Amino acid sequence: MSELEIRNLHVSIDSHEILKGVNLTVKQGEVHALMGPNGTGKSTLAYTLMGHPSYQVTEGEAWFKGQNILELKPDERSHLGLFLAFQYPVAIPGVTVANFLRTAMNSHRKAHNPEDKGISIPEFRRLLKERMELLKMDPAVAGRYLNDGFSGGEKKRAEVLQMATMQPEMAIMDETDSGLDIDALRIVSEGINALRGPGLGVLVITHYYRILTYIKPDFVHIMLDGRIVETGGSELALHLEEKGYEWLRERDDAVPA
């Protein structure tokens, strides 16, 4: 069983330290929620793990499947089995959802076996149809340009479709709930829940409790000022919804406000 282990991670942007010693382990088969107010470093953690060039790692490691992924290129991290669902997915006019997904799948296959000729079109169509049915998506979406003219809910569902098709071992969901109305949030959450299983670890990053009423996490972590300051079960998210963050800031061992 694989696990993502983050050890004492420090990250800066333009010489300004954002993450100040993050320690976190997510195992396959587990769903973790990372909560905290805006600006505390949650998205910084997500983008650092996937290799965004604007984020400078000044200390620490992140291990997955025997490798310190911080030493790998973004595509190598993806090939290893990591996946990031973006908070603000980018539109790619001229590239259909189906073509994008097939190209991504073939890239992964070739990375694991240079002799691989890629998934055949009939096999890919069967797979895509199966995944779209699982996520209750309109088959017509496959022929649309990726995220071009998509609503907020459609963009997030397309991210989940990518995850369903690529079948990563570790998925990071960066504020997937942002900008969604209640119906879209429910549909996206049902898609994520449909993919839960022993082969997939999930880190759900959010500052809202509402998504966790649909996606029940095994563990909840609270981040303040670039550090994880509290960890508990799903009940911790409810406590946070009721009490806010002040009870953490007021503790003797709290991080500076």
N, C-alpha and C positions, 0 to 999 in steps of 0.2 A: 504493500500500500504506500503510495507516494504522499508526501506532505510538503507544504511550503513553510519554511522556517525562516523568519526574519529575526536577525540578531543585532541589537544595539544600532539600529539604522539612523544615521544622521544625514540630512539632506538640506542643501542650500540652493537658493535662487538669487543670482546677482549678489553673492556674498552675504545674503540674509538667510539665517538658519530657520528652516521651517520645521523639519522633523528633528527631534532632540533626544533620540535614543529609543526607537520603537522596537519592541519585542513582541512577536506574535507567531503562533504556529497554527496552520489550518491543514487538516488531514482530509484526504479523499473520503467522501461519504458524509462530511460535516458541512453544516451551513453556519457561518459566522456573520454577525452583523457588526459593523463598525459605525458608531454614532458619535456625534459631536457637532457643535455649532459651526457656522460658516467660518472659513479662514483658519481652522485649527490644524489643517494638514491632511485631511482625509483623501482628497483628490491627488495631492502631492504624492502620497504613498502609492496610489494606483498607477500614476504615470511613471513614477520611478521604477516600479516593479516591471513595467513593460518597456522601459528604456527610452523615455522621452529625453531628447538631448538638452533641454533647458534646465534639467534638474541635476545638480552636482552632488554625488555621494561623497561625503567627506569622511565617513567612518561607518563601519558595520558591514554586514553580509546578508544575503538572502539566498537560501539553499533550496533547490528543488531537483529531485531525482539525481542527487549526487553532484550537482554542479552549483557553483555560486553564479546565479543568473545575472548578477550585476556586471559580470565580465563578458556577457554575451550580447550580440546585436539583437535588436527587437525581433527580427524574423526568426532568429535562432531560439529565442524564448518562446515564440509562438509554436515553432516546430517541436519544442520540448513538451508542449501540452498546456501552455498558459494561454488564457483568453481574457481580453478586456472589452467590456461593453461600455461604450462611451456615454458620458452625460449629454454631450451635444454631438450626435453622429453627423458626419460630413456628407453632403450630397455629392454624387459623382455622375453628372449628366453624361449620357452616351454609353454608360455601362449598366446593363441590366442586372437585376438581383441574381438571376440564374447564372449569367456569365461570370459575375464576381465570385459567387460561391464555388463554381466549378474550377475557376482559376486558382482560388485559394486552396481548395482540396488537392488539386494536382501539385501545387507547390509543396504542400506537406508530404504528399506521397513520394515526391522526387527527393525531398530532403532525407527521407528514411531509406529510400532505395533509388539510387541514381538511374537504374535500369527501368524503373517503373514508367510505363507509357501513359499513365493517367487513367482516370475513370472514364469509361465509355459513356457516350451521350445517353443511350437507353438506360444504363444502370444509374446514372446520375439523375435522370428524370424520375425514375422509380423512387430513389432515395429522397429527392426533394419533395415529391408528392406526399410521401409518407410523413416527412417532418412537418410539412405544412398542415396536413390533416391533424397531426398531433397537437399543433399550436392553434388549430381552428382559424387558419388564415385563408383568405381568398386566393385561389390558384393564380389569378390574374396578376397578383403582386410580383410573381416571378419574372414577368415580362416588362415590368416598369424599371425605369432608371433608378439606381440605388439612392434612396432617400430624397430624390428630386421631386419636390412638390408633396412630399409625405407630410402628414400631420404629425404632431408630437407622439401620439400613440402608435402610429404606423412605423415611425422611426425606431421606437423602442422594441416593437414586435419584430422588426427586421433584425435588430441586434440579437434578440433571443433566437431567431431563425438561424442566424450565423452560428450561434453557439450550438444549436441542435444539430446542425449539419457538420460542423467541424469536430464535434465531440471531444472537447478538451478534457483534461484531467483536473484542471484548476481554473475556475472562472472568477474574475473580479468584476463586479457590477457597480460602476461608479454612478451613484445617484440616478439609477434607472427610473425612479419614481418622479423625478423632477418634471414639472410641466404636464403631468398626466391628470385627467379628471378621474372620477371614481370608477367609471366603467372601463376606461383604458388601463387603469392601475390593476383592476381585478383580472382583466384578460392577460396582461403581461405577467402578473404573478402566477396565474394558472399555468402559463407556459413554462416558467421557471420551475414550478413545482412538478410539472410533468417530466422534467429532465433530472430531477433529484434521484440519487441512487448511490450505491457504494463506489462507483467509479468516478464520481464528480465531487470535488470540493468547491464551495462557493463562499466568496467574501462579498457580502452585500453592504455597500457604503451608502449611508443615508443620514439625514438629520431629522427625518419624520418617522413617527411611530407607526403611521397608518399602513405602510407596506408590510410591516412585521405582523399585522393582523392577518395577512394572507400568506406570507412566507414565514413559517415558524422557525426561528433560528435555534440551533443547539447552544450557541454561545453568543453573548452580547458584550462588546467592548466599547468603552467610552474614551474618546480622545479629547484632550484639552491641551492647548499650547504645545502641540507637536509631540505629545506623549500619551500612551494609553495609561489611564489613571484608575480604571475600574473594569473588572471582568466578572460576569455572572451568567445566569441562565436567561431565558426569555423574559422572566419576570422583571429583570433589570430595565428592559425597555419600557415597560409599563410604569415602573417607578419614576423613570426619567420623564415620561409624558406627564405625570402628575406633579412632579416636584421641580422640573427644570434642572439646570446645571448648578445653581447656587449652592446646593448642599455639598457638592463636590468641591467647589472653590473655597468653601468655609472650613473644610477639614484641615487638621493640623499638617497633613502630609500633601496638601493640595499643591498643584503647580501654580506659579504666579498668574494673576489675571492679566 
